[in-house]
Amino acid sequence: MPIGLAAQQMGPSTDVHEKIYHHWITEEVHQRAWEAAMANPNRPLAPAELG
């Protein structure tokens, strides 16, 4: 979800959202997001993947 949309839905500005909430995001959450993005068949492919 784009940060601007998340901030708008939660109420604070994007700056406040980043300063307060981003420290709660763990490495595990980042890893799951990466894996979900890479598994998405509709994601843009890097030039090396197009080969």
JOFEN-V80758 format. One record per pair of residues at least 4 apart in sequence whose ideal C-beta (glycine too) atoms are under 8 Angstrom apart, sorted by the first residue. I is the first residue (numbers start at 1). J is the second residue. Records with the same first field share a line. If there is no record, write none. Layout:
I=J + J
This chain:
1=5 + 6
2=6
3=7 + 14 + 17 + 18
4=8 + 14
5=9
6=10 + 17
7=11 + 12 + 13 + 14 + 16 + 17
10=17 + 21
12=16 + 17 + 20
13=17
14=18
15=19
16=20
17=21 + 22
18=22
21=25
25=29 + 30
26=30
27=31
28=32
29=33
30=34
31=35
32=36
33=37
34=38
35=39
36=40
37=43
38=43
45=49 + 50
46=50
47=51
